[in-house]
Amino acid sequence: MKILVINLMHLGDLMLVTPVLTTLRNNFPTDHIALLADKKLADLVQYNENIDECILIDKKGVDDNLLRFVNFIFRIRAEKFDLVINLHRNERSSALAAFSGAKKIVGYSKPLFSLFFSKVLPNPSIARHIKHGFKTKYFPGTKHQVHSHFDVLINACGVSKIFDNGLEMWIPDTAELAAEKIIRDNFGDTKVVAFNIGASWLTKRWLDSYFAECADILIEKGYGIAFLGGTMDKEIVSSCVEKMRHKDSERLKIFTGEFSLAVLAGFLDNCVLFLTTDSGPMHVGVARNIPIVTMFGASPVPGFYPYDAKDILIKTPEPCHPCGKHICPRAGDDNLACMKKIPVEVVMKYVFELLETYGEPAKKIPRVHGAYQCRVVDLARGD
């Protein structure tokens, strides 16, 4: 049997598919398993040991026009897949699954394309917006994305047993060696805490002044600080660093926009903690087994918490959490109150707790399989 798994979404979404690949490989050990993903995220999955083939689409590049997209559909049809599993309910993924020519097509789908599916399932991790007259009410997801994907396998793919190894990512030796050299050349034997302060939504970003204060405290304690993130984060990282008292410290390094995803993963292997927003790099950190402290404001906790029991998620006390909005509609001092009301002292309490508990580079920390519910600190309850 030939199986195709489709997920064309962002970095974090793709990482959350990796437990599906592990489960499929263990249930269908001799079958051909392929993954269709966005070309720019190839580093995340092309070395995955649970797939036989990685098919890449350049969805924001050469394949971003109707003719190329139709040609890509014919390429998929030529593969003659027996089973296609679509794991994101967007138009492009739904269309590719619907017109794949597979004998069986299952998963999430937009309504029009669902007519071509053998079985469509809901995705309970995703928020719903339900209209009541002129008002729309927001209902956050109720189940982690990984568990929602497992439901698809059980209810539509004939999978009898789940094999959950958590989030997984393999990288080549060249990336690991490059990351080790970067650590050695920039920090020597100093223990390094990685910072990721960017996020796709403004409402997922903790204040840069708060990150700056955390960095200063850690530098004073003798830790190295590495600012990560993509090229789109350079401006906010620069703004953050300008607010630091120790911005000229030799233990402060900025790598924003400089790493491939594979080198990012290798770099996190050599860090002792990851302080991050709810973002794609957070899920890469989970896959690399690094202890994580993260802050959730607008983000719904049940669907996308870091999938590892040693991680700590600090949840805002604001009653509007989770709003699921990309831009905060509140004005004045109430703008981004969900993030403003997660104080530095609370975050640092848990940062030092994890540093005391683990305190070694991630690659030296034993991985605990089966323990994936992170600790949620709910500030509304006074945790």
N, C-alpha and C positions, 0 to 999 in steps of 0.2 A: 504494500500500500504506500502511496505517496501522499504526504501531509504537508500543507502549507499553513503557517501561522502568519497573520497580517497584523502589524501595528506600525502605523506611519506617523505617530505623534512625537511628542517631545522626549527629551533625555530621560526624565523621571518615568514617564509612561512606559518607555521601552525597558527600563530596568525592572519594572514591576511585572513584565511578561516572563522574565527568566525562570521563575518557579514552574510556569506552564511547560517550558521546554524540558526541564528536568523530569517532570511527571510524564510527559509524552514519551521521552526516551525510555523510561523504566517500564512503561506499559506496552510500548511497541518497539522492543529492542532491535529488531531487524528491519524495521520500516524506514523509508526515506523521509526525513523531516527537514523542511526548508522554512526559513524565516524571511519575510519581506519587510524591509525597514527603510527609513530615510538614509540616503547615502552619507549625509554629513555626520551621522551617528554610527558609522560603520565600526569604529573602534570599540564600541560597547559590546558588539555581538559577533563580529566576524571570526573571533577565536573561540566562541562558545562550543564546548565539547559535546553538547547535547544535540547539535544540529549537523546535518550533512551538507547543507547548502545555505548560503546567505545571499539573497537577492536584494539588490539595492536600487532604489528609485531616486533620482535627483529631483525631488518634488519642487524645489525652489530654483532650479536651474534648467538644464536642457529638457527635462520632462515636464516643464510647467507650461504646456500648451496642449490644446485638444488633440492635435494630430499625433504628437509624441505619446500622449496618454493612451490613445486608442492603440497605437503600435505596442505599447507596453502591455495592454490587456491581451493582445494577440500573442505576445511572448509568454505570458502566464498560461494562456490556453494551450499553447504548444507543449507545455510541460506535462499536461494531462494528469493533474492532481486528482486523487480520489476524494480527499477530504480537505476543505478549506475552513479555517477557524479565524474569524475576524474579531479582533479584540479592541476595537475602538469604533464608536458610533459616529464617525464623520463621513462626509459625502465621498471623499476620494477612496477611503478604505472600503466603504460599503459597495461602491461601484466596482472596484477591483474584485471583490469577493463575488458579487452578484453575477458578473460576466466572466468569471474564471473558467467556466466550463466544467467545474468539478462535479463529481457524482453526488457529493453531499456538501452543503454549505451551511455553516452554523455560526452563531455568535451574536454580536450586536449589529444593529443596522438602522439606517434611516428608513422611514416608512416606504418610500417608493421602491427602493432597492430590496426591501424585505420580501417583496413578492417572489424573488428568485431564490430565497433562502429555504433550506429544508427545515430549519428551526431557528427562530429568533428568541433570544433571551434578554431579560432586562439586566441593566447594570446597576445594582443597588449601591454601588460606591459613589455614583455620580449624583450630584444635586439635581433636583427637579424644580421647575418654576411653573406654578399652577395659577391660572388666572381666576380671580373671583371678582366679577364685574369689571371695574376699571383698575383694580389693583392686582398685582402679581405677588404671590406669596412664595418665599424661598424655603425649600425643604432640603437640608443637607443629606448626603449619602449616609447609609446606615451600616455598611460593611466595608472592610478593607478591600482595596482593588485586587490584591492577590487572591483573596477568598472568593471574590466575584468571578474572577477568571476560572478558579477551580470549579465553580458551579457549572460553567459552560462545559468543561471537560466531563463532569459527572453526568449532567443531564442531557448532553447532546452528542458526546463523542464515544460513549461506551467505555469510559475509563472507570476501572473498578477500585483503584487505590491511588491515593495522593502521595507523592514523594516531595515533601517540602523541605528543601535545603536552604530556604531563605533566598535572598537576592544574590546572584552570582555573576561574576565578570572575570574573564580570563584576558591577560595581556601578554604580548610577546616579551621575551627576555630583554630585547633592546630597549623597550620602554622602561622596564624595571631598572636596568642598569643606568639609563639616562637619569631617572628620578633619583637614584641613590647618589649619583655624582652631583646633582644639583643640591641635594641636602648636604653632602660632604663639603662642597666648595663654599656654600653660603652660611652654613651653621656649625660645621665641625661636629662636636659631640653634644651640642646644645639640644635639649628636647624642644620640639617644634609643635606649636598649636596653629592649625590652619583656620583661616577665616574665609567664609563666603558670604558677602553682604548683599549681593544682588538677588533679584527674583523677577519672574515674568510679570507679576502684578505689583503695583506700588503698595498695595495693602498687605503684601507679604513681607515687606522690608522693615526690619527693626531700624530704629533711628541710627544714622551714621555716627552721631555724637556718642551714642551708647556703645557702639562697637569700638569707637576710639578710646573710650574710658576703659573698656575691658582689655584692650591691647596694652594700654599703659600699665594697668595693674599686673598683667602677666609678664611684661618686660621687667618690671621692678622685682618680680619673683624669680627672675633668671631664665624665663622661657624665650625661645625665638618665636617670632610671629611671621606667618606667611599669608599675605592676601592673595586669594585665588580669584576665579571668575573668568568670564569671557570678555571679549573686546568691548561689548556693550556696557560692561561694568566699570570701565576705566574712569569715567567721570565721577561716579559716586565713590569709588575707592580713593581717588585723589582728594575729594572733599573730606572723606573720613580721616585720611592721614593728616591733612592740614589741621584737624582739630586735636591731634594727639600732642601730649607734652613731650613724648619721646620719639618724635617723628624722625629725628636724626640718629637714632640708636642703630648700632651695628647689628643688633639682633632683629631688626625690622627689615623685611624684604617684600617686594611687590612683584608678583608673577602674573598679574591680571592680564589676560589675553595672550599669554605666552605658551601655554601648554596645550598639546593635543589631549584628547580624552584619555588615551592610553597612558600618557605621562602623568596626567592628573591622578589617575588611579594609582600608579606606582608611587607618586609623591605622597598620597594619603597613607599608603602602606608604611611610610617612614615617619609619620606624624603621630603624636600621642593623643590628640583630641581634635575634633572638628566642631567649631562654633559656626552655625549656619542658619540661614533662613529656610523656609519650606521651599525647596527648589530641586531642580534636577541633580546638581552636585550632591545634595543631601543623600539622594538614593544611591549615587555612586559610592558615597562614603559608607553607607550601609553594606553594600556589596563587598567593600574592602575591609570590613570588620573594625573600623575605627570608632571609638566611643564618640557619641554625638550629643550636643546640646542644641536644641532648636526652639524657636519661638513661633507660636501660631496666633495670628490675629484674625484675619478674614478667612483663613483656611479651615475647612472642616476636618476635625481630628479623625473620625472613624475611618474615612476612606483612604487617607494618605499619610498616616503617621509613619515615622521611620520604623521599618520592619525588623526590629532587633530589640531584645529585652534589656540590653545594657544601656540603651539610649534614653535620653530624658527630653520630653517635650513640655515646654512651659506654655500654658494656655492663658490667654488674656482674661481679666475679670469683667470685661465689658459685656453688658447684656445683649448687644447686637451681634456678638460672635455666635456662629460664623455667618457673615453676610454674603460671602462668595462674590463680592464686588471687586472689580479691578481698581477702581478709584473711589476713595472715601467720599461720600456725599455730605459729610458733616463739615461745618465751617469753624473757623477760629481755633480755640484751644481744643475743641472736640475733634478736629480733623486728625485722623489716625490715632485716636485715643486708645484703640485696641493695642497698638504697639507702644505708645507712650506710657501706658500703665503696666508694662512689664519692666520692672526696674533693674538696673545694673546689678545691684547688690543681690537680688534673687538669682539672676543668671549666674553670677560669679560663685554663689554658694554651691550650685550644682556643677559648675565647671571644676571647682576644686574637689568636690566629692568624687567625680569621675577620675580626676588626675590622681587622687590618693588611692582609689580602688584599683586602677589599671596602671597608669604611669609609664607604660612602655610603648614603643612604636606598634602600630596596629598589627604588623606582620608577626609580632611575637606574642600576641594575645590569642589564646585558644578560642576557636569558634565553637559556640554552643548551638547545636542543631535542635530545632523544635521550640526554642524560646524566642518568640518574635513579637510579643506585645510589649511595646515600649512603656516606660513609666510616664504617666501624664500628671503633671503638676498643675492643678486647677486653682488659679489665684482667686477665683470667685468664691471658692470654699475656704480660702485662707490656708491652702497647703504650703 
